[in-house]
């Protein structure tokens, strides 16, 4: 998947579920979302097929049933989604995103350490 395609909220929820439970069948996803959101199987099938056509999911037939799994590792997927958000929604500027992280996000100490390390790495890169 070179350039991520737009992804809606329902698609993202289903993609996250598949990301956490691979490989998974439509029935397994549908059962989960029927209990938690009241969605029906055909809705889940349609969304999963859209995700597959967009390149987010792959499927493989095992014992006559399709099993879906993410095409990218979670970190790579999240990176591409954040990149798409910054490009599409923020016009490529990371400043509003960083301002949100600093002012409004409730970061854990570990997340704050990671963020500081990323800034140090960026500064070191610029000085090289």
C-alpha positions as CSV (number, residue, x, y, z in Angstrom):
1,X,0.0,0.0,0.0
2,X,1.8,3.1,-1.2
3,X,-0.6,5.9,-0.4
4,X,-3.4,5.3,2.0
5,X,-6.9,5.8,0.9
6,X,-9.4,7.7,2.9
7,X,-10.8,5.7,5.7
8,X,-14.1,6.4,7.6
9,X,-14.8,5.9,11.3
10,X,-16.6,2.6,10.9
11,X,-13.8,1.3,8.6
12,X,-11.2,2.4,11.2
13,X,-13.1,0.6,14.1
14,X,-13.3,-2.6,12.1
15,X,-9.7,-2.3,10.9
16,X,-8.5,-1.9,14.5
17,X,-10.5,-5.0,15.5
18,X,-9.0,-7.1,12.7
19,X,-5.6,-5.7,13.6
20,X,-6.0,-7.0,17.1
21,X,-7.5,-10.4,16.2
22,X,-5.9,-11.7,13.0
23,X,-6.7,-13.8,11.1
24,X,-10.4,-13.3,11.6
25,X,-13.6,-14.2,9.7
26,X,-16.5,-11.9,8.8
27,X,-18.6,-13.9,11.2
28,X,-16.3,-13.3,14.1
29,X,-16.1,-9.5,13.4
30,X,-19.9,-9.4,12.8
31,X,-20.5,-11.2,16.2
32,X,-18.4,-8.7,18.0
33,X,-19.9,-5.6,16.4
34,X,-23.5,-7.0,16.7
35,X,-22.9,-7.1,20.5
36,X,-21.1,-3.8,20.8
37,X,-22.7,-1.6,18.1
38,X,-25.7,-3.5,16.9
39,X,-24.3,-3.8,13.3
40,X,-25.5,-6.6,11.1
41,X,-23.3,-9.1,9.3
42,X,-23.9,-7.6,5.8
43,X,-22.7,-4.2,7.0
44,X,-19.5,-5.7,8.4
45,X,-19.0,-7.7,5.2
46,X,-19.4,-4.6,3.1
47,X,-17.0,-2.6,5.2
48,X,-14.4,-5.4,5.3
49,X,-14.6,-5.8,1.5
50,X,-14.1,-2.0,1.1
51,X,-11.1,-2.2,3.4
52,X,-9.7,-5.1,1.3
53,X,-10.3,-3.1,-2.0
54,X,-8.6,-0.1,-0.5
55,X,-5.6,-2.3,0.3
56,X,-5.9,-2.3,4.1
57,X,-6.9,-6.0,4.5
58,X,-6.0,-9.2,2.7
59,X,-8.0,-12.4,2.8
60,X,-7.2,-16.0,2.4
61,X,-9.7,-18.9,2.0
62,X,-9.2,-21.6,4.7
63,X,-11.6,-24.6,4.9
64,X,-14.0,-22.8,2.6
65,X,-14.1,-19.6,4.7
66,X,-12.3,-16.3,4.1
67,X,-10.0,-15.2,6.9
68,X,-9.0,-11.5,6.9
69,X,-5.8,-9.9,8.2
70,X,-4.2,-6.5,8.0
71,X,-1.8,-6.0,5.1
72,X,0.5,-3.8,7.2
73,X,2.0,-4.2,10.7
74,X,0.2,-2.0,13.3
75,X,3.0,0.6,13.6
76,X,3.2,1.0,9.9
77,X,-0.6,1.3,9.5
78,X,-0.9,3.9,12.3
79,X,2.0,5.8,10.8
80,X,0.3,5.9,7.4
81,X,-3.0,7.0,8.9
82,X,-1.4,9.8,10.9
83,X,0.5,10.9,7.8
84,X,-2.8,10.9,5.8
85,X,-4.5,12.9,8.5
86,X,-1.8,15.5,8.6
87,X,-1.6,15.8,4.8
88,X,-5.4,15.8,4.2
89,X,-6.8,17.6,7.3
90,X,-3.9,19.8,8.4
91,X,-2.6,20.7,5.0
92,X,0.8,19.0,5.7
93,X,1.5,21.1,8.8
94,X,2.4,19.1,11.9
95,X,2.3,22.2,14.2
96,X,-1.4,21.8,15.1
97,X,-0.9,18.1,15.8
98,X,2.0,18.8,18.1
99,X,0.2,21.6,19.8
100,X,-2.7,19.2,20.5
101,X,-0.3,16.7,22.0
102,X,1.3,19.3,24.2
103,X,-1.8,21.1,25.3
104,X,-4.7,18.7,25.3
105,X,-3.6,15.1,25.0
106,X,-3.3,13.2,28.3
107,X,0.1,11.6,27.7
108,X,1.4,8.9,29.9
109,X,4.9,9.2,31.3
110,X,6.1,6.6,28.8
111,X,4.5,8.4,25.9
112,X,6.0,11.7,27.0
113,X,9.5,10.0,27.2
114,X,9.0,8.6,23.7
115,X,7.9,12.0,22.4
116,X,11.0,13.6,24.0
117,X,13.2,11.0,22.5
118,X,11.7,11.6,19.0
119,X,12.4,15.3,19.4
120,X,16.0,14.5,20.4
121,X,16.4,12.2,17.4
122,X,15.1,14.9,15.1
123,X,17.4,17.5,16.5
124,X,20.4,15.1,16.2
125,X,19.4,14.4,12.6
126,X,19.2,18.1,11.8
127,X,22.7,18.7,13.4
128,X,24.3,15.9,11.4
